[in-house]
């Protein structure tokens, strides 16, 4: 509660400062009287206020109560074989680059290498202001179309990867997820990734299986088995929390008669590298031609577009629910 109150005070103070700047701009505009230097200063301040206003408007789009939490990101390979495994690694690089642009901290929890190239799966945490609120727009299936570098005949291939975004639960939120210790199977094994001789020579890696749901979480980034276990439990709680949220959402959709397809091939975004270059978000319709910039982490336009689209969707649902039956 104290953290939320402090965040609200910061938001109010930011809007107050913006209002004062706007009032000052109006007063200065009345005093300009065609002065070229003052007109130039006014134009610069007007542009700065407009930019700040757009940034402040985004504050209103974070309606999820867990928006300011850190994000747990899990990437899983889909259809496409080696090509899809390479796609998982490309997506991981994209999100890590995005986090670096934001000045966010990242921690890689687990990676499972593919047989020939790429990754079968990866899990990492992104820590920063509204990390989950921003990244939740990426949850879903991502589809890549390109000339495969693994195909000697240079044919075009389509591959899929699943991106799951979950909030990292804080201590005050963990009561929302109750785990019976008897429902867990905990295995230890020797790490196969980088990390030095100690990591690779001891059974420090942890695999936790939640038997009722079949959810499996692994962690091998720490030398300490205890630390790996703590981290794996955090990820497991995040995944169970996400499952609870999805089940609740599915029940609401069923009540409204709006069950949405959940097939693995129902992608949220297409990335086309050949024969043309285009990244298109299926939900919002936003298209970006510079695919390399997107793959280098420039995904903010898609995030902002989704936030605004989601706000409109929620408003439409609320409006429809008030209509007489």
Order of alpha helices (4+ residues) and beta strands (2+ residues): alpha-alpha-beta-alpha-beta-beta-alpha-beta-beta-beta-alpha-beta-beta-alpha-beta-beta-beta-alpha-alpha
